[in-house]
């Protein structure tokens, strides 16, 4: 399929992994390897490109949003991901290995 507006069937692996089709990754600037936001909104699963810190540098705020809110949110999500990875790595280490 060449159009990114037509639905495309994507397989979901046993681990719950799905591949975002290349035309969509290119259209929305999703790098590989890379990161995306994924969340539920009004009964739909939403996948959204995570802006780089450089891309966020020029964001102008509106009356509804304080300066730095988006950047703070991205940093918080990245921190949470690092924490999850660290906990997972600690669980996989043999006893006492984390102190070396």
N, C-alpha and C positions, 0 to 999 in steps of 0.2 A: 504494500500500500504506500502510495507516495504522499497522500494527504494526511496531515496530522489531525484533521478534524473528524475522520472516520474512526469508529471504534476498532480496536485490534485485540484479538484474544492473546493473552499472555499467560503462560503456565506459571503456577506457583509451586515451588519445590517443597519437599517434606519439611524443610527448615523454615518455610514461610517466605522464601525469597522469590522475588519477581524481577524481571528485567524490564527497565523502561526502554521502549523502542528508540533506536538511534535518532530518527527524525525529531522525536519529542525532546530528547536530551539536547540535541543541537539547537532546536528552536528556543528552549528555555534556559540554555547556558548551564546545563548540568554536566560538570566535569566527571571523568572516571579515572581513577577512583575519586569519589567525592561524597558529599553529604546532601541530604534533602530533609526538609521537615515533613512529617507524616502525621496527620491528625484526622479526627472525625469532625465533620461540620454538617449539621442538618441532615444526618443520615447518610452522608457520603464520605468516602475515604478521600482525603485531599493530600496530594504530594506536591510540595512546593520547593523550588530551588532555594538553598541556603545562600544568601549573598555573602561574598567574601568581605573581610574587614575593609579592604580597599574600596569596594563598591559602596559600603555603608558610610564612608567618610564624607560624601557629598550630600547625604540625605538632609533635606530641609524638614523641619517639624511643622505641624499644623497646630491649631488651637487645642485640638483634642489630645495631642501627644507631646510629652515633655522631651526636651533634648536628650538624646542618647538612649531612649527606651528600647529601640530596636537593637542597637548595638549591645546593650546590657543583656537583652534576652538571648541573643546569639551566643554571647560569652557564657551565660549561665547554662545554656544547652550543651555547649562544648565542655564545660566543667563537669556537668553531670555525666556526660559520655565518658570522659576520662576516669571519673570515680567508678563508674560501672566496670570499665575495662580493668582498672586496678584491682577491684574486689574479685573479679573473675580470675585474674592472674594469680592472686593470693590463694584462692581456693584450689588452683591447679598445682601450686608449688608443693613439693614434699615438706613435711613438718620441719620447721626451723629454717627453711631456705630463705624466707623473707628477711632474715636478720643478717644475711651475708653481704 
